[in-house]
Amino acid sequence: MLAYRAARRFLSFSRFVSSSIPLRHLHQGAPRLDGNASIHPSAIIHPGAVLGKAVSVGPFCTVGSTARIGDGCELHPGCHVVGDTELGERCVVLSGAIVGADLPGRTIIGRNNVIGHYAVIGVKCQDLKYKPGDECFLIVGDNNEIREYTSIHRSSKSTEKTVIGDNNLIMGSCHIAHDCKIGKNNIFANNTLLAGHVVVEDYTHTAGSIVIHQFCHIGSYCFIGGGSVIAQDVPKYMMVSGDRAELRGLNLEGLRRHGFSSMEKHEECLQKNIHAQ
């Protein structure tokens, strides 16, 4: 009996999908398609959208009027690309993710990025000083993996930008607030939370569940221990942990992994001691 009911539901859904008319056919014109784009019948593509070559758009996706989808992008079922948003070549947007917002300004995503399930990228900031109608911006580089439930917000005003560099791994449920500047090759473990205007340089590594206070500056090659609260700047090459985080020494393992020699580590240690004095 249960199998019979499941079969009936499946057949009803199949008939609905096969008979549905995508919104792009209900308007004058059609979206601009280049090459062998594959669009599921239930997807809603605005006539003003631009889709590149070999783009794949899954069931129940929406693509807004000013969105531009680069060659080889994959939009998985139920994801949404809205507002003035540009996806570079070969990006993958997984189910439930939202990229962009219907706000003044732009969201620009580079090439070869993966945006995880139910991530929210390029939406309005949570800064109460933001004035409705102001332009706000998010720029993401290339080769980033942004995992599930992560949120990355646009800038708080038109003179600022939220910027993410290249080759970063941003794990599940992280948050990057307005006006942050993130460099390249960083690893943010789950629940790494960055308040507004935080600067993170290159090759940093955070353990899980850490909080960084607004306007803090995190130097290259540093390591932040799990559960830490960062309320001050973290110098380059250092390892810190605690609530409030304290220096625990050089990030020797991180430096070794990135090819620093023993002499270079020693010199860095001496330099830090000189500056401390």
Secondary structure, 3 states (H helix, E strand, C coil): CHHHHHHHHHHHHHHHHHHCCCHHHCCCCCCEECCCCEECCCCEECCCCEECCCCEECCCCEECCCCEECCCCEECCCCEECCCEEECCCCEECCCCEECCCCCEEEEECCCCEECCCCEEEECCCCCCCCCCCCEEEEECCCCEECCCCEEECCCCCCCCEEECCCCEECCCCEECCCCEECCCCEECCCCEECCCCEECCCCEECCCCEECCCCEECCCCEECCCCEECCCECCCEEEECECCEEEEECHHHHHHCCCCHHHHHHHHHHHHHHHC
